[in-house]
Amino acid sequence: MAILARFLNFLKLLEDLADFSDFLTTPVGTTVIFCLLSYQAFALMGCDVTDAAVLASTAALTLYCTANRPTD
């Protein structure tokens, strides 16, 4: 029974990982990934922590607004 319980927990983990990967492919998920990567890039370029966070957030917001522009 213990092996079956661990196997069910493993399957639950796989299901959660699949849900998380589905989230990352949405526009919000790609924006979050872009924000985290650009924060790291700004931090490596020598920006302060707060400056890097503001610049990364601004860049991510710009990407999100550009990608989800309404079409008329």
Rosetta blueprint (number, residue, H / E / L):
1 M L
2 A H
3 I H
4 L H
5 A H
6 R H
7 F H
8 L H
9 N H
10 F H
11 L H
12 K H
13 L H
14 L H
15 E H
16 D H
17 L H
18 A H
19 D H
20 F H
21 S H
22 D H
23 F H
24 L H
25 T L
26 T L
27 P H
28 V H
29 G H
30 T H
31 T H
32 V H
33 I H
34 F H
35 C H
36 L H
37 L H
38 S H
39 Y H
40 Q H
41 A H
42 F H
43 A H
44 L H
45 M L
46 G L
47 C L
48 D L
49 V H
50 T H
51 D H
52 A H
53 A H
54 V H
55 L H
56 A H
57 S H
58 T H
59 A H
60 A H
61 L H
62 T H
63 L H
64 Y H
65 C H
66 T H
67 A H
68 N L
69 R L
70 P L
71 T L
72 D L
